[in-house]
Amino acid sequence: MARTLERTRDELAAFLRSRRERISPDQAGLPAGGRRRTPGLRREEVAALAGVGLTWYTWLEQGRDIGVSPAFLDSLCRVLKLDATERRHLYLLTYQRAPAEPAQTWCVVPKVIHRMMADMPLRPAYVLNLRWDVLAWNSAADKLFNFADKPPAQRNLLWMLFTDEPMRSLLCAWDQQAIEMLSSFRRDFAHASAQSDVAELVRDLEKVSAEFKHGWNRQDIQGPCQGVRRLDIPAFGNISLEHTTLTIDAGRHLHLVYYAPCLEDPAHNAFERWLQGSPDSPGA
């Protein structure tokens, strides 16, 4: 299908022009030369530094319908010294999708998200990054999943799903739920590069879990990972929880996973009392 820049042509032209005009020849490693009529780099200098012809770069800055590769866009980001946010913006304007993550995944959760989770003591919630590392959680989520007891290197939801026996026994119908969660992870995996720590996680899990390797090779893709999850909690008993995933920072691929007991489940009130520390639960 032909790609068109009709919708983003003007914005792309303005963005590229503004980025090259803020880079001085000295910053780009070029001699200053004589007096310049406009600030920043010339188009021919950007083209030469990015390794493409002047006509090709000019057409891109004009928003013409030309094909561009991720390698070229990354080279252009390097020449124009774009930060991660600017890089993503350029990809969306030209390639019409977000770029693959080039390095380590984001590991900082905004303070307001910590505060929001703390304000929900009866609703298990935790934050995942692109690699599905569990970056933050509230007390209810810790009581369910024991995140705080895990070594930081193993505090990863996918790793726990396939290597942690308590997690396995917690999920009723583990086989079905594991495949659903794995297919959800695959959608996030598509945003990562082959050299990222996300790909490294997949390679490590293939070595330690035959079930993961088999599931990964199935190439299953399903809808968003949300709905109802049945848990068998050792200190409580069975409970059905609704769950959904909310994007809290699309650029940094941060997601908040939220659980709430199904109101139709007769144990939902007892589950909330259990989270508060009350002993009167079905499993007591």
N, C-alpha and C positions, 0 to 999 in steps of 0.2 A: 504494500500500500504506500502510495506516495506521501512523503512528509511535507507539510506546509508550514511556513513561518508567518503566514498572513496575520495571525492574531498577535504575534509577539514581535513583528518586524521593527516597529518604532521603538519599543522598549529595549530590544536587543541592541539596536544601533546606538541608542543613548547610553546604555550601560557600558558597552565596550569602549565607546569614545571617552567616557568619563574615567574609566579605569586606566586607559593608556595615557591619558593626559595628566594623571597624578604621579606617574612614574618618571623620574628624571633619568637622563642618559647615564648619569653617574650611578644611580641605583641599579640600572640594568647592566652595568659593567662596560658602558660605551664611552668614548671620548665626548666631551661636551660639544666640541666643534664651535662653529660660529653662532651668531645670534639666531634664535628661532622665532618665527612669527606666532607660534602657539606653544603652550606649555606641554611638557611631557614628551612621549615618544611619537615618532612618525609611524604611519602605517607600514612603510617598508621596513622599519627597524623591528617592529613587532613581528612581522612576517618572517624576517630572517632569523630572529631569535627563536621563533616557534618552529622553524624548519619547514615552512610552506611558501608558496609563491605569493607575490604581492597581490595578484589578481584574485587568488583564492581567498586571502584574508579580507580583501576589500569587499568581495561578494558577501562574506560572512557578516561583516560589519554593516552591510547594507540590508541584511536580512533576506538575501536571495535563497531560493530553495535548492541548496546544495547539501550533499551528504557529508556529515562530519563524524569522525570516530571518537570514542572515549579517549584514545591515546592522544589525539590532537587537542581535544579540549583540556586534558590534563597538562599538556605542554603549554597551552595558552594560559592556563591558571598559574603556572610557574612563572612565565614571563611577566604577567600582569600582577604577580604577587597577591593573588586572591586568597582570602582566608576561607575557612570551611563553609561559612554561610554564603559568601559570594560565589564560591565554587558550585554549590548546590543551585544557586539562582541561575548561573550560566547554563548549567545542564538543563534546567527546566525550560529556559528560554530557547535553547537550540536543539537539545536532544529529546526534549519533552518527557523526561523522566529523571528521577533523582540519580546521582552517581553512586557507584559502588563505594563502600566505606574503605578508605585506603589504609587505615592503620588500626590502632586499638580502639575498641568501642568505648562509648561515653560511660563514665562511672560516677558522676556527680548528680545528686538529686536536689532540685531546688528546695529551699527551706520551707516554702509554703506547702509543698507536697507532704513533707514530714508532719507539718502541723495538721493538714487535712486528714491524714491517716490516724493521727493521735486523737482527733475529734470523733472518730468512728470506732470506739472500743469494742462494739458488738458486731462489727462488720469486718471480717478478715480482708486485708488488702496488702498488696506488696507491689514493688516497682521492678520491672525488668528492662534491661537494655537490649540491643540488637542480638547480643550473644546469649541472651536469657540468663545472665547473671542476676541474682536477686540482690539488688542494691539497697533496698530499704523495705521495712515492713512494720506493721503495727503489732500490738500485743496479741490480738486475736489471731492473726496469721501465724505468729510464732507458736502459739499454743496448738494450732493445727499441724503445722509443718516442721516445727523445731529448727527454724533457720539459724538461730543463734548458736545451736550446738554443733553446727557444721563448720569445718575448717573453711576459711574464706575461699580457698582454691576449689572447693567442692560445693560451694553455695551457688549452685547453678541449677535451674529448674530441670533442664534436659538431662544433666548428669545425674541428678537425684532420681529422676523418673526411671532411668535404666540401670542404675547401679546401687540405689539405696533401698534396702529391703523394707524399712518402715514406710517409705513413700509408696512402694509397690503394694503393700498390704492395706494402705490407707484407701486406695482407689478401688472401689467396687467395679468389677469388670475391667480390670487393668488392661487387658489386651486391646479392648475397644478404645478406651480412653487414651492409651499410649499412642495408638495410631492417629487418633484425632489431633492430639497435641503435637505429634511429630509433623503432621501435614501443615499445621499452623506455623511451626518453626520454619518449615521449608519456604514459606512466603517471606519471612524475614531474611533467611539465608540468601535469597535472590538479590538483596541489597548489598551483600558483602563481596569483597574481592577474593580471589583465590589465595591471596597472601595474607588475609586477615586472621585475627584470632578466632573469628567465627568458623572459618574453614578448618582451623587447627583443632577446635573443639570436635567437629565432626570426625576428623581423622583419628583423634584420641578415642572417641566413643566406639568407632568401628573396630578398634583393637581390643577393647575390653568387654564389649557386649555384642554377642552374636545376634540377639534380638534387635538391637538398634541397627546393626548392619543390614539385617534382612528387611526391617521396616523402611530404612532409608532407601534401599535399592528398589522398593516398590513404587517409588515416585508418586505416591498418592498426594493429591491436592484437594482439600475440602474448603468449605466456607469458613467464615470467622469462628474462632474458638470461643463460643459462648453458648449458653443454654443451661442445662442442669447437670450437676455432677453429684454422684452418690458416693459418700465417704463412709468408711467403717472406722470410727475413732476408738482406739483401745480403751480409753478412760470414759467413754461416753456411750458409744453404740452407733447405729446407722442414722444418717441424716442426709437429706437431699438439699443441695445448695444451688441456687441460681448463681451464675457467674458471667461476667463480661469483661472485656478489655478496653480500656479507654486510653487514647493517645494524649499524653501530656506534653510532649515535645517532639514534633514530627522530624525536625531537622537532626535531632540527636537520637532519634529512635527510642525514646523513653515511653514506656507504657505502664499504666496502672491496672492491675488485675483486682477485681472487686467481687466479693462473695456475700450472699445474703441467704439465709435459710428460706426455703420455699414455704409460703404461708399455708399451703395444703398439707405439708408434712406435720403430723400431730406432735412431733418432737421439737418444733421450732422454738417454742417458749423455753423448753428445758435446755435447748442448745444455748440460748442466750444466757440462762442462769449458769450453765456450766462455764461459759466464757468468763463470767464474773467470779467464778470460784465456788459456786454453790454445788454441794454434793448430790442434790436430787436430780439425777439424770437417768436415762434409760439404762445406762451401763453401770450404774452404781450398785 
